[in-house]
Amino acid sequence: MHKNLLFLALLFPLIAFSQHSIKGTFMPAENFTWAVLYQVTPTSKVYTAQAKVSEGKFEFKLPENTPKGIYKIVYNVPQEIKNFDVIYNAKEDVELTFSEEKGAVFISSEENLLLKDYMSSMMAIGDEIGRLYGEAKVNKSDVKKHFKKLLETQSQFEKKAKGTLASHFIKASKPYMPSNFEEASIYINNVKRNYFTSVNFSDPVLQGSNFLIDRAIAYVMSLSDYDEKGVLMYHSSIDAIFSNLGETDRGFQKIYLKNIWRNFVENNMPDPANYIADRYLIAIATELQDEALVENLTLYKNLSIGNKAPNFSWEIEKDKKLIPQSLYELDAAENYILAFWSSSCSHCLKEIPELYKTVGNFQNNEYKVIAVGLESESTNWKSETYYYPNFIHVLALGKWENKIGRDYGISSTPTYFVLDKDKKIKFKPESFEELQKYLTTK
């Protein structure tokens, strides 16, 4: 009995000692309140731990059996965007600082520091190559030296990282490195053509990280061509990304392309977002029977700036008769403001009168407001409409389930859209203040 107790007493300190943690500091502290840790796989993420952020500091204590792999720390919503990767090798603690401007800066963790050192070293050499090519008279000998330095540095880090998770990222990041001098235009074309040469899209370590997404975004933004008007052309770059996916798992393709799509959406870039959806993602989501994703992709496209707003109909009473009308048939103004509101919404009851005053300052045909009331019943709505006789009032019963509201993706009231005379979406303000500023500056 005593021997067993002695054995347990010796064992427990060893167990405690083998427990590791991932901890860090968010900056600025006031912008962060919580953090969630997930272990990620190519097609899923598994909840691991949650930590409250106190004065910017957080810590995840990991059980002894926590497997090594790529982990994702989520710090805000949307979770698909507000996160960053951490390599955990099950041998050491990880400590870092994080800000949205600088990203994750690792203080301790051999593998994470190794990867950061690699990225910094290769970027410094790449910047110097760019500087040399930018000189009035390019020194071919210096350019060749730096190409050689790229190769040597890549080789050194691959040797250092052998057998580590970091090695997956170092090998996949290997840039194009010519053995001889190339003219700038030839070099750039070769960089573009070989951008994905070292990337194994079937590697589950890469698939579970942000690496492939970040690399795709960088490719589109940095290496896409421009048309004669100076407009960036994304299509061929996006096509190249998809072609490199090859025969990878369809589920991974869906998640991967959806994350790239979301990045473009968050950065207010509807053209490449809609191209990904139309060309690839809707078909994949349909094949995998992901109806919710198809609906979201279609809704975003339908509500993108420059697209014609979804049509809807209503009836007005005239001479004791109900006369049908529709958005597309309206010819009452140069611009239209769709205001989705509700008579039971306190914010609406503050903002709609202000909107009425603002629009009243314009000429009669400059702006026309179509006020769509998302209501559970019509009693209060009817009495409220009398205060705004110059608005076109549309009753949309069923509240959030009403088809008009669903077609416009309405999840809260008030929500506004500005349309031109052809009913194309011109502006989607995030708030009434944004709408007022838009109207008054125009």
Buried (B, 14 or more C-beta within 10 A) or exposed (E): EEEEEEEEEEEEEEEEEEEBBBBBBBBEEEEBEEBBBBBBBBBEBEEBBEBEBEEBBBBBEBEEEBEBBBBBBBBBEEEBBEBBBBBBBEEBBBBBBBBBEEEBBBBEBBBBBBBBBBBEBBEEBBEBBEEBBEEEEBEEEBBBBBBEBBBEBBEEBBEBBEEBBBBBBBBBBBBBBBEEBBEEEEBBBBBBEBBBEBBBBBBBBBBBBBBBBBBBBEBBBEBBEEEEEEEBEBBEBBEBBBEBBEEBBEBBBBBBBBBBBBBBBEEEBBBBBBBBBEBBBBEBBEEBEBEEBBEBBBBBBBBBBEBBBBEBEBEEEEEEEEEEBEBBEBEEBEBBBBBBBBBBBEBBBEBBEEBBEBBEEBEEEEBBBBBBBBBBEEEBBBEBBEEBEEBBBBBBEEBBEBEBBBBBBBEEBBBBBBBBBEBEBBBBBEEBEEBBEBBEEE
